[in-house]
Amino acid sequence: MIHHYAKFILETGLYLALFPMAFFWLRRAGRIFIKHDYSEVALKGGASPANPKRWAPATGLVNLAAGAIAVWLIITIPLGRYSFDKWIEFAGLTLWTKILLDYIVSRQAHPFHFGRKKKKISDDSDPVSPEE
């Protein structure tokens, strides 16, 4: 008897978790494609890349696809189209694929530079001569 309650709570909790995921993913895709807001594109450590417009289509498509799959699951689960085992596979695969693809895009947008870092010389600073 308790097993049925636990299963119901688990299934309901995981189903309800699809709603905020779909909302945030589709909102992010809408910001990228409709509003042309590239502030959330390919972030690494909270910083945008040098050219976020270049990476916007990849990030937008990842979010749009993940959001669309989440909405599809939200609609079809109450209709009884998928068993718990099947839809939880779809949801987990979607979540982890989105996380990994976002990671790959962010690392491509922020390349790792080998070698020593070069000192930046600013034009407005004058070289200081040693005092005698």
C-alpha positions as protocol buffer text, in pm:
chain_id: "A"
residue {
  index: 1
  type: MET
  ca { x: 0 y: 0 z: 0 }
}
residue {
  index: 2
  type: ILE
  ca { x: 277 y: 245 z: 90 }
}
residue {
  index: 3
  type: HIS
  ca { x: 458 y: 148 z: -227 }
}
residue {
  index: 4
  type: HIS
  ca { x: 167 y: 281 z: -436 }
}
residue {
  index: 5
  type: TYR
  ca { x: 173 y: 615 z: -252 }
}
residue {
  index: 6
  type: ALA
  ca { x: 547 y: 650 z: -302 }
}
residue {
  index: 7
  type: LYS
  ca { x: 514 y: 566 z: -670 }
}
residue {
  index: 8
  type: PHE
  ca { x: 232 y: 820 z: -712 }
}
residue {
  index: 9
  type: ILE
  ca { x: 431 y: 1093 z: -535 }
}
residue {
  index: 10
  type: LEU
  ca { x: 742 y: 1020 z: -743 }
}
residue {
  index: 11
  type: GLU
  ca { x: 554 y: 1018 z: -1073 }
}
residue {
  index: 12
  type: THR
  ca { x: 361 y: 1334 z: -989 }
}
residue {
  index: 13
  type: GLY
  ca { x: 672 y: 1518 z: -872 }
}
residue {
  index: 14
  type: LEU
  ca { x: 869 y: 1429 z: -1182 }
}
residue {
  index: 15
  type: TYR
  ca { x: 575 y: 1518 z: -1406 }
}
residue {
  index: 16
  type: LEU
  ca { x: 534 y: 1857 z: -1237 }
}
residue {
  index: 17
  type: ALA
  ca { x: 908 y: 1922 z: -1278 }
}
residue {
  index: 18
  type: LEU
  ca { x: 857 y: 1923 z: -1656 }
}
residue {
  index: 19
  type: PHE
  ca { x: 656 y: 2246 z: -1638 }
}
residue {
  index: 20
  type: PRO
  ca { x: 930 y: 2482 z: -1516 }
}
residue {
  index: 21
  type: MET
  ca { x: 1189 y: 2315 z: -1738 }
}
residue {
  index: 22
  type: ALA
  ca { x: 975 y: 2363 z: -2047 }
}
residue {
  index: 23
  type: PHE
  ca { x: 897 y: 2722 z: -1945 }
}
residue {
  index: 24
  type: PHE
  ca { x: 1259 y: 2827 z: -1894 }
}
residue {
  index: 25
  type: TRP
  ca { x: 1387 y: 2650 z: -2205 }
}
residue {
  index: 26
  type: LEU
  ca { x: 1120 y: 2794 z: -2433 }
}
residue {
  index: 27
  type: ARG
  ca { x: 1157 y: 3138 z: -2276 }
}
residue {
  index: 28
  type: ARG
  ca { x: 1531 y: 3127 z: -2340 }
}
residue {
  index: 29
  type: ALA
  ca { x: 1475 y: 3019 z: -2702 }
}
residue {
  index: 30
  type: GLY
  ca { x: 1222 y: 3302 z: -2743 }
}
residue {
  index: 31
  type: ARG
  ca { x: 1467 y: 3556 z: -2607 }
}
residue {
  index: 32
  type: ILE
  ca { x: 1731 y: 3439 z: -2851 }
}
residue {
  index: 33
  type: PHE
  ca { x: 1521 y: 3405 z: -3168 }
}
residue {
  index: 34
  type: ILE
  ca { x: 1245 y: 3663 z: -3122 }
}
residue {
  index: 35
  type: LYS
  ca { x: 1392 y: 3937 z: -2901 }
}
residue {
  index: 36
  type: HIS
  ca { x: 1752 y: 3889 z: -3023 }
}
residue {
  index: 37
  type: ASP
  ca { x: 1871 y: 3902 z: -2661 }
}
residue {
  index: 38
  type: TYR
  ca { x: 2206 y: 3724 z: -2660 }
}
residue {
  index: 39
  type: SER
  ca { x: 2285 y: 3776 z: -2291 }
}
residue {
  index: 40
  type: GLU
  ca { x: 2231 y: 3405 z: -2210 }
}
residue {
  index: 41
  type: VAL
  ca { x: 2415 y: 3259 z: -2509 }
}
residue {
  index: 42
  type: ALA
  ca { x: 2710 y: 3025 z: -2447 }
}
residue {
  index: 43
  type: LEU
  ca { x: 2784 y: 3144 z: -2095 }
}
residue {
  index: 44
  type: LYS
  ca { x: 3104 y: 3032 z: -1925 }
}
residue {
  index: 45
  type: GLY
  ca { x: 3140 y: 3144 z: -1568 }
}
residue {
  index: 46
  type: GLY
  ca { x: 2859 y: 3394 z: -1621 }
}
residue {
  index: 47
  type: ALA
  ca { x: 3044 y: 3572 z: -1902 }
}
residue {
  index: 48
  type: SER
  ca { x: 2924 y: 3591 z: -2261 }
}
residue {
  index: 49
  type: PRO
  ca { x: 3163 y: 3509 z: -2546 }
}
residue {
  index: 50
  type: ALA
  ca { x: 3322 y: 3776 z: -2763 }
}
residue {
  index: 51
  type: ASN
  ca { x: 3064 y: 3722 z: -3039 }
}
residue {
  index: 52
  type: PRO
  ca { x: 2744 y: 3581 z: -2884 }
}
residue {
  index: 53
  type: LYS
  ca { x: 2544 y: 3634 z: -3206 }
}
residue {
  index: 54
  type: ARG
  ca { x: 2755 y: 3365 z: -3373 }
}
residue {
  index: 55
  type: TRP
  ca { x: 2658 y: 3105 z: -3111 }
}
residue {
  index: 56
  type: ALA
  ca { x: 2293 y: 3212 z: -3077 }
}
residue {
  index: 57
  type: PRO
  ca { x: 2147 y: 2969 z: -3335 }
}
residue {
  index: 58
  type: ALA
  ca { x: 2306 y: 2665 z: -3171 }
}
residue {
  index: 59
  type: THR
  ca { x: 2199 y: 2765 z: -2820 }
}
residue {
  index: 60
  type: GLY
  ca { x: 1852 y: 2863 z: -2938 }
}
residue {
  index: 61
  type: LEU
  ca { x: 1797 y: 2535 z: -3122 }
}
residue {
  index: 62
  type: VAL
  ca { x: 1909 y: 2331 z: -2822 }
}
residue {
  index: 63
  type: ASN
  ca { x: 1666 y: 2517 z: -2596 }
}
residue {
  index: 64
  type: LEU
  ca { x: 1384 y: 2506 z: -2852 }
}
residue {
  index: 65
  type: ALA
  ca { x: 1419 y: 2131 z: -2907 }
}
residue {
  index: 66
  type: ALA
  ca { x: 1442 y: 2054 z: -2535 }
}
residue {
  index: 67
  type: GLY
  ca { x: 1143 y: 2276 z: -2459 }
}
residue {
  index: 68
  type: ALA
  ca { x: 939 y: 2119 z: -2739 }
}
residue {
  index: 69
  type: ILE
  ca { x: 1011 y: 1767 z: -2611 }
}
residue {
  index: 70
  type: ALA
  ca { x: 915 y: 1873 z: -2258 }
}
residue {
  index: 71
  type: VAL
  ca { x: 586 y: 2020 z: -2384 }
}
residue {
  index: 72
  type: TRP
  ca { x: 521 y: 1703 z: -2582 }
}
residue {
  index: 73
  type: LEU
  ca { x: 568 y: 1498 z: -2266 }
}
residue {
  index: 74
  type: ILE
  ca { x: 346 y: 1734 z: -2065 }
}
residue {
  index: 75
  type: ILE
  ca { x: 66 y: 1681 z: -2318 }
}
residue {
  index: 76
  type: THR
  ca { x: 101 y: 1307 z: -2380 }
}
residue {
  index: 77
  type: ILE
  ca { x: 160 y: 1182 z: -2024 }
}
residue {
  index: 78
  type: PRO
  ca { x: -195 y: 1254 z: -1898 }
}
residue {
  index: 79
  type: LEU
  ca { x: -333 y: 1095 z: -2215 }
}
residue {
  index: 80
  type: GLY
  ca { x: -166 y: 768 z: -2113 }
}
residue {
  index: 81
  type: ARG
  ca { x: 48 y: 752 z: -2425 }
}
residue {
  index: 82
  type: TYR
  ca { x: 364 y: 649 z: -2240 }
}
residue {
  index: 83
  type: SER
  ca { x: 427 y: 437 z: -1933 }
}
residue {
  index: 84
  type: PHE
  ca { x: 628 y: 584 z: -1647 }
}
residue {
  index: 85
  type: ASP
  ca { x: 941 y: 397 z: -1751 }
}
residue {
  index: 86
  type: LYS
  ca { x: 920 y: 528 z: -2107 }
}
residue {
  index: 87
  type: TRP
  ca { x: 847 y: 896 z: -2042 }
}
residue {
  index: 88
  type: ILE
  ca { x: 1106 y: 918 z: -1765 }
}
residue {
  index: 89
  type: GLU
  ca { x: 1361 y: 792 z: -2018 }
}
residue {
  index: 90
  type: PHE
  ca { x: 1260 y: 1064 z: -2264 }
}
residue {
  index: 91
  type: ALA
  ca { x: 1273 y: 1331 z: -1995 }
}
residue {
  index: 92
  type: GLY
  ca { x: 1611 y: 1220 z: -1862 }
}
residue {
  index: 93
  type: LEU
  ca { x: 1763 y: 1188 z: -2206 }
}
residue {
  index: 94
  type: THR
  ca { x: 1632 y: 1533 z: -2299 }
}
residue {
  index: 95
  type: LEU
  ca { x: 1768 y: 1692 z: -1981 }
}
residue {
  index: 96
  type: TRP
  ca { x: 2114 y: 1541 z: -2005 }
}
residue {
  index: 97
  type: THR
  ca { x: 2143 y: 1604 z: -2380 }
}
residue {
  index: 98
  type: LYS
  ca { x: 2054 y: 1970 z: -2328 }
}
residue {
  index: 99
  type: ILE
  ca { x: 2308 y: 2006 z: -2046 }
}
residue {
  index: 100
  type: LEU
  ca { x: 2586 y: 1845 z: -2251 }
}
residue {
  index: 101
  type: LEU
  ca { x: 2510 y: 2039 z: -2569 }
}
residue {
  index: 102
  type: ASP
  ca { x: 2500 y: 2369 z: -2376 }
}
residue {
  index: 103
  type: TYR
  ca { x: 2836 y: 2277 z: -2224 }
}
residue {
  index: 104
  type: ILE
  ca { x: 2985 y: 2195 z: -2565 }
}
residue {
  index: 105
  type: VAL
  ca { x: 2860 y: 2520 z: -2721 }
}
residue {
  index: 106
  type: SER
  ca { x: 2991 y: 2727 z: -2430 }
}
residue {
  index: 107
  type: ARG
  ca { x: 3334 y: 2566 z: -2453 }
}
residue {
  index: 108
  type: GLN
  ca { x: 3348 y: 2620 z: -2829 }
}
residue {
  index: 109
  type: ALA
  ca { x: 3253 y: 2986 z: -2781 }
}
residue {
  index: 110
  type: HIS
  ca { x: 3523 y: 3036 z: -2514 }
}
residue {
  index: 111
  type: PRO
  ca { x: 3828 y: 2859 z: -2659 }
}
residue {
  index: 112
  type: PHE
  ca { x: 4120 y: 2760 z: -2442 }
}
residue {
  index: 113
  type: HIS
  ca { x: 4441 y: 2939 z: -2539 }
}
residue {
  index: 114
  type: PHE
  ca { x: 4768 y: 2753 z: -2500 }
}
residue {
  index: 115
  type: GLY
  ca { x: 5093 y: 2921 z: -2406 }
}
residue {
  index: 116
  type: ARG
  ca { x: 5176 y: 3216 z: -2188 }
}
residue {
  index: 117
  type: LYS
  ca { x: 4941 y: 3501 z: -2141 }
}
residue {
  index: 118
  type: LYS
  ca { x: 5066 y: 3819 z: -2303 }
}
residue {
  index: 119
  type: LYS
  ca { x: 5062 y: 4137 z: -2104 }
}
residue {
  index: 120
  type: LYS
  ca { x: 4825 y: 4399 z: -2236 }
}
residue {
  index: 121
  type: ILE
  ca { x: 4989 y: 4736 z: -2286 }
}
residue {
  index: 122
  type: SER
  ca { x: 4751 y: 5025 z: -2252 }
}
residue {
  index: 123
  type: ASP
  ca { x: 4809 y: 5333 z: -2467 }
}
residue {
  index: 124
  type: ASP
  ca { x: 4723 y: 5590 z: -2202 }
}
residue {
  index: 125
  type: SER
  ca { x: 4990 y: 5485 z: -1956 }
}
residue {
  index: 126
  type: ASP
  ca { x: 5333 y: 5640 z: -1987 }
}
residue {
  index: 127
  type: PRO
  ca { x: 5642 y: 5440 z: -1909 }
}
residue {
  index: 128
  type: VAL
  ca { x: 5772 y: 5540 z: -1572 }
}
residue {
  index: 129
  type: SER
  ca { x: 6141 y: 5615 z: -1548 }
}
residue {
  index: 130
  type: PRO
  ca { x: 6318 y: 5514 z: -1230 }
}
residue {
  index: 131
  type: GLU
  ca { x: 6377 y: 5801 z: -990 }
}
residue {
  index: 132
  type: GLU
  ca { x: 6735 y: 5890 z: -917 }
}
